[in-house]
Amino acid sequence: MRPESLVEDHTIYACVMGSRAFGLATEGSDTDRRGVFLAPTPLFWRFEKPPTHVEGPAEEQFSWELERFCELALRANPNILECLHSPLVEYADATGRELLSLREAFLSRRTHETFTRYALGQRRKLDADVRTHGAPRWKHAMHLLRLLTSARDLLRTGTLTVDAGDHRKPLLAVKRGEVPWPEVEARMARLEREAAAAVHRSPLPAEPDRRRVEDFLVRTRRASALRPS
């Protein structure tokens, strides 16, 4: 089976991500599409396994096979968790809707470590830009501030909110380069401190509900195996 066919014929969940999902889109913003496909169980009985992810077939489209998606979500991968919480869902069949009903099962205090680690990598790139060019890539600085805000609020409330909401205007000001870099740095440092303080009082569990997610995956694989070709 062609990888593209897995996306075209077996997608269970599809959404829009990026600036449009974050509420930060402007004229000319791309439409980034993300999705999850369920590879038919008989494909796993062959020596050559189905792919864990597929890029395309449309532009700016990327999809994960369900098991890989769940694995990354259980590890609290920021991109995967935000994909599950996109406000712009384009498609979800019965399996996709059950996946969405499990969103809270993937959330845990692990998010502090993974979001912080991801943010640190992005911050190093911004610092390198400042050293090399005298200024960061402002769009990337904006998205890092948004991510840090989202992580802090998640740890405080137990709810992951993707849309920037009331933070839209100040974030877009950063994107336009209207906020001095030292002030942006100070905001980032404050958000990091607030997130670290929130971990200890977070309503999130220490670990995700791996058993619940695995039960969903096994049932889904079994149903696929019993489905007529």
C-alpha positions as CSV (number, residue, x, y, z in Angstrom):
1,M,0.0,0.0,0.0
2,R,1.3,3.4,-0.9
3,P,2.0,5.7,2.0
4,E,-0.3,8.4,0.5
5,S,-3.1,5.8,0.4
6,L,-2.9,5.4,4.1
7,V,-3.6,9.1,4.6
8,E,-6.2,9.3,1.9
9,D,-8.1,6.2,2.9
10,H,-7.4,5.5,6.5
11,T,-7.3,8.9,8.3
12,I,-9.2,8.9,11.6
13,Y,-8.4,12.4,12.7
14,A,-7.4,15.6,10.9
15,C,-6.9,19.1,12.1
16,V,-5.3,22.5,11.3
17,M,-2.2,23.5,13.3
18,G,0.3,26.3,13.2
19,S,-0.6,30.0,13.3
20,R,-4.3,29.4,12.3
21,A,-4.9,27.1,15.3
22,F,-2.9,29.4,17.6
23,G,-5.1,32.4,16.7
24,L,-2.0,34.1,15.3
25,A,-2.7,33.9,11.6
26,T,-2.1,37.0,9.4
27,E,-2.5,37.6,5.7
28,G,-0.4,35.0,3.9
29,S,-0.2,32.5,6.8
30,D,0.2,28.9,5.6
31,T,-2.4,26.3,6.5
32,D,-0.6,23.5,8.3
33,R,-2.6,20.3,8.4
34,R,-1.9,17.4,10.7
35,G,-3.6,14.0,11.0
36,V,-3.6,10.5,12.4
37,F,-4.2,7.4,10.2
38,L,-4.9,3.8,11.3
39,A,-2.9,1.4,9.2
40,P,-4.9,-1.8,8.6
41,T,-3.8,-4.4,11.1
42,P,-2.9,-7.1,8.4
43,L,-0.2,-4.7,7.1
44,F,1.7,-5.4,10.3
45,W,1.8,-9.1,9.6
46,R,4.3,-8.5,6.8
47,F,8.1,-8.2,7.0
48,E,7.8,-4.6,5.7
49,K,5.7,-2.7,8.2
50,P,3.6,0.4,7.4
51,P,5.3,3.8,8.0
52,T,5.1,5.5,11.3
53,H,4.4,8.8,9.6
54,V,3.7,10.2,6.1
55,E,4.5,13.6,4.7
56,G,1.8,14.8,2.3
57,P,0.2,14.1,0.0
58,A,-1.0,17.7,0.2
59,E,1.4,20.6,0.8
60,E,2.0,21.4,4.5
61,Q,0.4,18.1,5.5
62,F,1.9,15.6,7.9
63,S,0.3,12.5,9.5
64,W,1.2,9.9,12.1
65,E,0.2,6.3,12.3
66,L,-2.0,5.9,15.4
67,E,0.4,3.8,17.5
68,R,3.3,6.3,16.9
69,F,1.0,9.2,17.6
70,C,-0.1,7.7,21.0
71,E,3.5,6.8,21.9
72,L,4.6,10.4,21.3
73,A,1.6,11.8,23.2
74,L,2.3,9.6,26.2
75,R,5.9,11.0,26.2
76,A,4.2,14.5,26.4
77,N,5.6,15.6,23.0
78,P,4.5,19.3,22.7
79,N,3.6,19.2,19.0
80,I,1.5,16.0,19.4
81,L,-0.4,17.2,22.5
82,E,-1.2,20.4,20.8
83,C,-2.4,18.6,17.7
84,L,-4.9,16.7,20.0
85,H,-6.2,20.0,21.3
86,S,-6.5,21.9,18.1
87,P,-9.6,24.1,18.0
88,L,-9.7,23.5,14.2
89,V,-10.8,19.9,13.7
90,E,-11.5,19.1,10.1
91,Y,-12.3,15.4,10.4
92,A,-12.8,12.7,13.0
93,D,-14.5,9.3,12.5
94,A,-15.7,7.2,15.4
95,T,-12.1,6.1,16.2
96,G,-10.9,9.6,15.9
97,R,-13.6,10.8,18.2
98,E,-12.6,8.2,20.8
99,L,-9.0,9.3,20.5
100,L,-10.1,12.9,21.2
101,S,-12.0,11.7,24.2
102,L,-8.7,10.4,25.6
103,R,-7.0,13.7,25.5
104,E,-6.8,14.0,29.3
105,A,-5.3,10.5,29.6
106,F,-2.2,11.8,27.8
107,L,-1.6,14.8,30.1
108,S,0.7,14.6,33.1
109,R,3.3,16.7,34.9
110,R,5.8,15.3,32.4
111,T,4.7,18.2,30.2
112,H,6.9,20.5,32.3
113,E,10.0,18.6,31.3
114,T,9.2,18.1,27.7
115,F,7.9,21.6,27.0
116,T,10.9,23.1,28.9
117,R,13.3,21.0,26.9
118,Y,11.7,22.0,23.6
119,A,11.7,25.6,24.7
120,L,15.4,25.5,25.6
121,G,16.3,24.2,22.2
122,Q,14.3,27.0,20.5
123,R,15.8,29.6,22.8
124,R,19.4,28.5,21.9
125,K,18.5,29.1,18.2
126,L,17.2,32.5,19.0
127,D,20.3,33.4,21.0
128,A,22.5,32.2,18.1
129,D,20.5,34.5,15.8
130,V,21.1,37.4,18.1
131,R,24.8,36.8,18.2
132,T,25.1,36.3,14.5
133,H,22.6,38.9,13.1
134,G,22.0,41.2,16.1
135,A,18.3,40.2,16.4
136,P,16.3,37.0,16.7
137,R,13.8,35.6,14.2
138,W,10.9,37.4,15.6
139,K,8.3,35.0,14.4
140,H,10.1,32.2,16.3
141,A,10.4,34.4,19.4
142,M,6.6,34.9,19.2
143,H,5.9,31.2,19.0
144,L,8.2,30.4,21.9
145,L,6.4,32.9,24.1
146,R,3.1,31.3,23.1
147,L,4.4,27.9,23.9
148,L,5.8,28.9,27.3
149,T,2.5,30.6,28.2
150,S,0.5,27.5,27.2
151,A,2.8,25.2,29.2
152,R,2.5,27.4,32.3
153,D,-1.3,27.6,32.0
154,L,-1.5,23.8,31.5
155,L,0.4,23.1,34.7
156,R,-1.7,25.6,36.6
157,T,-5.1,24.5,35.3
158,G,-4.7,21.0,33.9
159,T,-6.1,22.2,30.6
160,L,-4.1,22.6,27.4
161,T,-5.3,25.7,25.5
162,V,-3.8,26.1,22.0
163,D,-5.4,29.4,20.9
164,A,-3.5,32.4,22.2
165,G,-6.7,34.3,23.0
166,D,-6.1,37.6,24.8
167,H,-2.3,37.2,24.2
168,R,-2.8,37.6,20.4
169,K,-2.0,41.3,20.2
170,P,1.2,41.4,22.4
171,L,2.4,38.2,20.6
172,L,1.9,39.8,17.2
173,A,3.8,42.9,18.4
174,V,6.7,40.6,19.1
175,K,6.5,39.0,15.7
176,R,6.6,42.5,14.1
177,G,9.8,43.3,16.1
178,E,8.1,46.0,18.1
179,V,9.3,44.7,21.5
180,P,12.9,45.0,22.4
181,W,14.8,41.7,22.7
182,P,15.7,42.2,26.4
183,E,12.0,42.6,27.2
184,V,11.2,39.5,25.3
185,E,14.0,37.7,27.2
186,A,12.5,38.9,30.5
187,R,9.0,37.6,29.6
188,M,10.5,34.2,28.7
189,A,12.4,34.0,32.0
190,R,9.3,34.9,33.9
191,L,7.1,32.3,32.2
192,E,9.8,29.7,32.9
193,R,9.8,30.5,36.6
194,E,6.0,30.5,36.8
195,A,5.8,27.1,35.1
196,A,8.4,25.7,37.5
197,A,6.5,27.0,40.4
198,A,3.2,25.6,39.1
199,V,4.5,22.0,38.8
200,H,4.3,21.3,42.5
201,R,0.7,22.4,42.8
202,S,-0.5,21.2,39.4
203,P,-3.8,19.3,39.2
204,L,-2.1,17.0,36.5
205,P,-1.2,13.5,37.5
206,A,2.5,12.5,37.8
207,E,2.2,10.1,34.8
208,P,-0.2,9.7,31.9
209,D,-2.9,7.0,31.9
210,R,-0.9,4.5,29.7
211,R,-3.2,1.6,30.5
212,R,-6.3,3.4,29.2
213,V,-4.5,4.5,26.0
214,E,-3.2,1.0,25.4
215,D,-6.6,-0.5,25.9
216,F,-7.9,1.8,23.2
217,L,-5.1,0.9,20.8
218,V,-5.5,-2.9,21.3
219,R,-9.3,-2.7,20.7
220,T,-8.7,-0.6,17.6
221,R,-6.2,-3.0,16.2
222,R,-8.4,-5.9,16.9
223,A,-11.4,-4.3,15.2
224,S,-9.2,-3.5,12.2
225,A,-8.0,-7.2,12.0
226,L,-11.6,-8.5,12.0
227,R,-12.8,-6.0,9.3
228,P,-13.2,-7.6,5.8
229,S,-10.5,-6.6,3.4
